[in-house]
Amino acid sequence: MKTVVITGATGVLGNMVAKTFAGMGHNIALLDRDKTKLDFLTRDLNLPTERLYSQVIDLLDRSAVRDSAEAVASKFGGVHALIHLVGGWTGGVTIPEASADDFESMLNQHAWTTFHLLQSFAPRIAASKWGRVMIVSMPVTVKPSAKMALYAAAKSAQESLVLTLAEEYKDSGLTANVIHVKSIDVKGEGKGTSPAEIVSAMTYLFSDEAGKVNGARIPLY
């Protein structure tokens, strides 16, 4: 049994991730800012209290994230994985048309939340001698598209943090990878990558067989 920390678990993808890893028998730690949705998910998971940690948190609050990492490690005796799913999308305008506030929002959602989480959780994951860090991103970070500069820049910063972490901890048993999708087909319309396909990739990355997959951008589209 391992301990999996999931952020942004109250969305469609996050719900499936939480339910899948809970179903695999792992301890689950849920970090989210929406109390109502978080409460609903914790009830839906129906896990015994000794296997579940749930916290309403602002991931921009560095001290709160640090305290959360300590609480999760204390409850479960360690941390083995971080699946970071927080972050939205702002785009549709050119760089001259974009607002500084929107750019700051993108950096906050993607780069700063990731920075705080990695600072607090990565050392604890590495201490377990076996660990996984995963995020979901888009290939726009590799090949920028018009009118997506704010999102692409913020996600590029996020990816750089994760891929650098892969190098910094490559000898510790911790792997860090990025799953690339062009869009997430949450409505089941056959367009983009389905949540089930993303979760399937995550369960593979979580396996011992994927221990040498590290610092990769995995195209799932």
C-alpha positions in Angstrom: 0.0 0.0 0.0 1.4 3.4 -1.0 0.2 7.0 -0.4 -0.9 9.0 -3.4 -1.4 12.8 -3.1 -3.9 14.2 -5.7 -4.6 17.9 -6.2 -7.5 19.1 -8.2 -9.3 15.8 -7.7 -12.8 17.3 -7.7 -12.8 17.6 -11.5 -13.9 14.8 -13.9 -10.3 13.5 -14.4 -9.3 14.0 -10.8 -12.4 12.0 -9.6 -11.4 9.1 -11.8 -7.8 9.3 -10.7 -8.8 9.2 -7.0 -11.2 6.4 -7.5 -8.8 4.3 -9.5 -5.9 4.6 -7.1 -8.2 4.1 -4.1 -9.5 1.0 -5.8 -5.9 -0.3 -6.2 -5.8 -0.3 -2.4 -3.6 2.8 -1.9 -4.0 5.6 0.7 -5.4 8.8 -0.8 -4.6 12.4 0.1 -6.9 14.9 -1.5 -5.9 18.6 -1.7 -8.4 21.0 -3.2 -9.9 24.5 -2.6 -13.5 23.6 -3.2 -14.9 22.3 0.1 -18.3 21.3 -1.2 -16.9 19.2 -4.1 -14.1 17.8 -1.9 -16.7 16.7 0.7 -18.7 15.0 -2.0 -15.7 13.2 -3.3 -14.6 11.9 0.1 -18.1 10.6 0.7 -18.2 9.0 -2.7 -14.8 7.3 -2.2 -16.1 5.8 1.1 -12.7 4.9 2.4 -11.9 4.1 6.0 -10.5 7.1 7.8 -7.1 5.5 8.1 -6.7 5.4 4.3 -8.0 9.0 3.6 -6.7 12.5 4.1 -8.7 15.4 2.8 -7.8 19.1 3.1 -9.2 22.4 1.7 -6.1 24.3 0.8 -4.8 27.3 -1.2 -1.8 25.9 -3.0 -0.4 29.4 -3.4 0.1 29.4 0.3 3.6 28.0 0.7 3.4 27.5 4.4 0.0 25.7 4.1 1.4 23.4 1.5 4.5 22.6 3.7 2.2 21.9 6.7 0.0 19.7 4.5 3.0 17.6 3.4 4.0 17.1 7.0 0.5 16.1 8.0 0.2 13.6 5.1 3.6 12.0 5.9 2.7 11.9 9.6 -0.6 10.2 9.0 0.5 7.6 6.6 4.2 7.2 7.5 5.4 8.5 4.2 4.4 9.8 0.7 4.9 7.9 -2.5 3.3 9.9 -5.3 2.0 13.4 -6.3 -0.5 13.7 -9.1 -0.9 17.4 -9.7 -4.1 18.3 -11.7 -4.8 21.8 -10.6 -5.0 24.5 -13.3 -7.3 26.1 -15.9 -6.9 27.7 -19.3 -6.9 31.3 -20.4 -6.3 32.2 -24.0 -7.9 33.2 -27.2 -6.1 36.5 -27.5 -2.8 37.7 -29.0 0.1 38.7 -26.8 -0.6 42.5 -27.2 -4.3 41.9 -26.3 -3.5 39.8 -23.3 -3.8 41.2 -19.8 -1.2 41.1 -17.1 -3.8 39.8 -14.6 -4.6 36.8 -16.9 -0.9 36.0 -17.2 -0.4 36.2 -13.4 -3.4 33.9 -13.0 -1.9 31.3 -15.3 1.4 31.5 -13.6 -0.2 31.1 -10.2 -2.4 28.1 -11.3 0.4 26.2 -13.1 3.8 27.3 -12.1 3.5 28.6 -8.5 1.3 25.7 -7.3 3.7 23.2 -8.7 6.7 25.0 -7.2 5.2 24.9 -3.7 4.1 21.3 -4.0 7.5 20.1 -5.3 9.4 22.0 -2.6 7.3 20.4 0.1 6.5 16.9 -1.2 9.4 15.9 -3.4 11.9 15.4 -0.5 9.3 13.2 1.3 8.6 11.2 -1.8 12.3 10.7 -2.4 12.7 9.6 1.2 10.4 6.6 0.5 13.0 5.3 -2.0 10.2 4.8 -4.5 8.1 7.7 -5.9 6.2 9.2 -8.8 5.3 12.7 -9.8 2.9 13.3 -12.7 1.2 16.3 -14.4 -1.0 16.7 -17.4 0.0 19.3 -20.0 -0.3 20.1 -23.7 2.1 19.9 -26.6 1.7 23.7 -27.0 4.7 23.9 -24.7 6.8 22.3 -27.4 5.2 23.9 -30.4 3.4 27.1 -29.4 0.1 28.1 -31.0 -1.2 31.5 -31.8 -3.4 33.1 -29.0 -2.2 30.6 -26.4 0.9 32.4 -25.1 -0.2 32.9 -21.5 -1.2 29.3 -21.0 1.8 27.9 -22.9 4.3 30.0 -21.0 2.8 29.0 -17.6 2.7 25.3 -18.6 6.2 25.5 -19.9 7.4 26.8 -16.6 5.5 24.0 -14.8 6.9 21.3 -17.1 10.4 22.7 -16.6 10.0 22.3 -12.8 8.8 18.7 -13.2 11.4 17.7 -15.7 14.2 19.3 -13.7 13.0 17.4 -10.6 13.3 14.2 -12.7 17.0 15.0 -13.1 17.6 16.1 -9.5 16.1 13.0 -8.0 16.9 10.4 -10.7 19.0 8.3 -8.3 16.5 8.3 -5.5 13.8 6.1 -7.0 11.6 9.1 -7.8 10.4 9.6 -11.4 8.7 12.7 -12.7 6.8 12.8 -16.0 4.5 14.9 -18.1 1.5 13.4 -19.9 0.7 15.5 -23.0 -2.8 15.7 -24.4 -4.3 18.1 -26.9 -7.7 18.1 -25.1 -9.5 16.1 -22.5 -12.7 14.4 -23.8 -14.7 14.7 -20.5 -18.0 14.5 -22.4 -17.2 11.2 -24.2 -17.6 12.8 -27.6 -14.7 10.9 -29.2 -12.6 14.1 -29.5 -9.3 14.4 -27.7 -8.0 12.0 -25.0 -10.5 10.4 -22.6 -10.0 10.6 -18.8 -9.8 6.8 -18.9 -6.9 6.9 -21.3 -5.0 9.4 -19.1 -5.6 7.3 -16.0 -4.4 4.2 -17.8 -1.2 6.0 -18.6 -0.9 7.1 -15.0 -1.4 3.6 -13.6 1.4 2.4 -15.9 3.8 5.2 -14.8 2.9 4.2 -11.2 4.0 0.6 -11.8 7.4 -0.8 -11.1 7.7 -1.7 -14.8 7.8 2.1 -15.5 10.7 2.7 -13.2 13.0 3.8 -16.0 10.5 6.2 -17.6 11.7 9.5 -16.2 11.8 13.1 -17.3 9.6 12.3 -20.3 6.9 14.1 -22.1 4.5 11.3 -23.1 2.3 12.1 -26.1 -1.2 10.8 -25.5 -3.0 12.1 -28.5 
